[in-house]
């Protein structure tokens, strides 16, 4: 049985890419713990509206913001809208990301630019916009990937590089943000059952064989770690990359 507390009562959060899959679970978990939660989406407006309605029906507060993470100004604008709507920002979860697997020689310049823009540049832009507005106890949480340290499949070079960059940025910015009393951490999911990577998909058996626990993880398991890192209980953790991967990196 999942026990949810109100550790985040009164906190204001922004989750990028929060309308679906892992992002939506993070939004719902933060809201269930008492935070007001804004989240961005690109195309899935009906899904975003449904998520807002679900949270409000439970007595929470949510705001859907249309913003493409490939656009730096849109990312910064989402931070502005969060601050305007809620009166501040305490938690930033950089969750938006894209993946594309193909032989390294076949990536186009446009594909390279978009992957870097969404997976890395948007993370930095969000931190630049939100970090200076955070008070002591602020939390920045990046959603990276176990691919940054463990990559068993070919064709994943560019995605791996962007997620490794996020891990490095997290370590470096921990020192920059520490004087404010703001922590920054990187959560690295492994094989998680989502609509893009279903646990019953054609590669599921092969993938599960590579995971010591022998199964896919769930989006709620990622969200649970996000909620802990967002809470006051994690105040002595910063600059860390924390795996949610069933032991894949053992």
C-alpha positions in Angstrom: 0.0 0.0 0.0 1.4 3.4 -1.0 1.4 5.8 1.9 1.4 9.5 0.8 2.1 12.3 3.2 1.9 16.0 2.8 5.6 16.7 2.9 5.2 19.3 0.1 2.3 21.3 1.5 2.6 24.9 0.2 5.3 24.2 -2.3 5.2 25.4 -5.9 6.5 23.1 -8.6 7.0 22.9 -12.3 7.4 19.7 -14.2 8.5 19.8 -17.9 6.9 17.2 -20.1 4.4 16.4 -17.5 1.3 15.4 -19.4 2.1 11.7 -20.0 4.0 8.7 -18.7 6.7 9.3 -16.1 6.0 13.1 -16.2 2.3 12.6 -15.4 3.1 10.3 -12.5 5.5 12.9 -11.1 2.9 15.6 -11.4 0.2 13.5 -9.6 2.6 12.4 -6.9 3.8 16.0 -6.1 0.2 17.2 -6.1 -0.9 14.4 -3.8 1.8 15.5 -1.3 0.4 19.0 -1.2 2.3 20.9 -3.9 0.8 23.2 -6.5 2.0 21.8 -9.8 2.4 23.4 -13.2 3.5 21.2 -16.0 4.4 21.6 -19.7 3.1 19.7 -22.7 3.5 20.1 -26.5 0.6 18.5 -28.4 -1.5 16.4 -26.0 -3.8 19.2 -24.8 -6.7 16.9 -24.0 -4.5 14.7 -22.0 -3.1 17.7 -20.2 -6.6 19.1 -19.4 -7.6 15.7 -18.1 -4.7 15.6 -15.8 -5.5 19.1 -14.4 -9.1 18.0 -13.8 -8.0 14.8 -12.1 -5.8 16.7 -9.7 -8.4 19.4 -9.0 -11.0 16.7 -8.3 -8.7 15.4 -5.5 -8.5 18.9 -4.0 -5.1 19.8 -5.6 -4.0 22.7 -7.7 -2.5 22.2 -11.2 -1.7 24.3 -14.3 -1.0 23.0 -17.8 1.3 25.2 -19.9 1.9 24.6 -23.6 5.6 24.9 -24.2 8.0 23.0 -26.5 11.2 22.3 -24.6 13.1 22.6 -27.9 12.4 26.4 -27.6 14.5 28.0 -24.9 12.2 31.0 -24.6 9.2 28.7 -24.1 11.0 26.9 -21.3 11.8 30.2 -19.6 8.2 31.4 -20.2 6.9 28.3 -18.5 8.9 29.2 -15.4 7.5 32.8 -15.6 4.0 31.5 -15.8 4.5 29.2 -12.9 5.8 32.0 -10.7 3.0 34.3 -11.8 0.3 31.7 -11.1 1.6 30.3 -7.8 3.6 33.2 -6.4 6.9 31.5 -6.7 8.7 28.3 -7.5 10.3 25.8 -5.1 10.7 22.7 -7.2 11.8 22.3 -10.8 11.6 18.9 -12.4 13.3 18.8 -15.8 11.6 15.7 -17.2 11.0 16.5 -20.8 13.1 14.4 -23.2 13.2 12.7 -26.5 14.9 9.5 -27.8 16.0 8.4 -31.2 17.9 5.2 -31.9 19.8 4.8 -35.2 23.3 4.2 -36.4 25.5 7.2 -35.5 26.4 7.9 -39.1 22.8 8.4 -40.1 21.9 11.2 -37.7 21.1 14.4 -39.5 22.2 17.8 -38.2 18.6 18.7 -37.5 18.1 15.5 -35.4 21.3 16.2 -33.5 20.2 19.8 -32.8 16.7 18.8 -31.6 18.0 16.0 -29.3 20.5 18.3 -27.7 17.9 21.2 -27.5 15.3 19.1 -25.7 17.5 16.8 -23.6 20.2 19.2 -22.5 19.8 22.9 -23.5 16.2 23.0 -22.1 17.5 21.6 -18.8 20.1 24.4 -18.5 17.5 27.0 -19.6 15.0 25.9 -17.0 17.6 26.0 -14.3 18.8 29.5 -15.3 15.2 30.8 -15.2 14.1 29.0 -12.0 17.3 28.8 -9.9 17.7 32.5 -9.0 14.1 32.6 -7.9 14.4 29.8 -5.5 14.7 30.3 -1.7 16.6 28.1 0.7 15.2 24.6 0.5 14.6 24.8 -3.2 14.9 21.6 -5.2 16.0 21.1 -8.8 15.5 17.5 -10.1 16.7 16.4 -13.5 15.4 13.2 -15.0 18.3 11.7 -16.8 18.7 8.0 -17.9 20.7 5.0 -16.9 21.9 5.1 -20.5 24.4 7.7 -19.2 26.4 5.0 -17.5 25.0 1.7 -18.9 24.2 1.3 -22.6 23.7 -2.3 -23.7 22.3 -1.5 -27.2 23.9 0.0 -30.3 22.3 3.1 -32.0 21.9 5.0 -28.8 25.0 7.2 -28.9 23.4 10.6 -29.2 20.8 10.0 -26.5 23.5 8.6 -24.2 25.6 11.7 -24.7 22.8 14.1 -23.8 22.0 12.2 -20.6 25.7 12.0 -19.6 25.8 15.8 -20.1 22.8 16.2 -17.7 24.6 14.1 -15.1 27.8 16.2 -15.5 25.8 19.5 -15.3 24.1 18.3 -12.1 27.4 17.6 -10.4 28.8 20.9 -11.4 25.8 23.1 -10.5 25.6 21.6 -7.0 28.4 23.9 -6.0 26.9 26.9 -7.7 23.5 26.4 -6.0 24.7 25.4 -2.6 25.2 28.9 -1.2 21.5 29.5 -1.8 20.5 26.4 0.1 19.2 24.9 -3.2 19.9 21.3 -4.0 20.1 19.7 -7.5 20.0 16.0 -8.2 19.7 13.7 -11.2 17.4 10.7 -11.3 18.3 8.0 -13.8 15.5 5.7 -14.7 16.3 2.4 -16.3 13.8 0.2 -18.2 10.4 1.8 -17.2 7.1 0.5 -18.5 5.7 3.5 -20.5 3.7 3.9 -23.7 7.0 4.5 -25.6 8.7 1.5 -23.9 6.0 -1.0 -23.0 6.7 -3.8 -20.7 4.9 -6.2 -23.2 6.6 -4.8 -26.3 8.6 -6.9 -28.8 11.9 -6.4 -27.0 10.5 -6.8 -23.5 11.9 -10.3 -22.9 15.3 -9.3 -24.1 15.3 -6.2 -22.0 14.1 -7.9 -18.8 16.8 -10.5 -19.1 19.3 -7.6 -18.8 17.8 -6.3 -15.5 18.9 -8.2 -12.4 15.4 -7.8 -10.8 13.9 -9.3 -13.9 11.2 -6.8 -14.6 10.5 -3.3 -15.9 10.1 -0.5 -13.4 7.0 1.6 -13.1 6.5 5.3 -13.6 5.2 5.5 -10.0 8.5 4.1 -8.7 10.3 7.0 -10.4 7.8 9.5 -9.1 8.3 8.2 -5.5 12.0 9.0 -5.7 11.3 12.4 -7.1 8.9 13.1 -4.3 11.5 12.2 -1.7 14.2 14.3 -3.3 11.7 17.2 -3.5 11.0 16.9 0.2 12.9 18.4 3.2 14.0 14.9 4.1 16.6 14.9 1.3 18.3 18.2 2.4 21.8 16.6 2.6 21.7 15.1 -0.9 23.0 17.2 -3.8 25.0 16.7 -7.0 24.0 13.0 -7.0 22.9 10.8 -9.8 20.4 8.2 -8.4 19.5 5.1 -10.4 16.0 3.7 -10.6 17.0 0.8 -12.8 16.4 -2.6 -11.1 20.2 -3.1 -10.8 21.0 -2.6 -14.5 24.2 -0.7 -13.6 25.5 -3.3 -11.2 
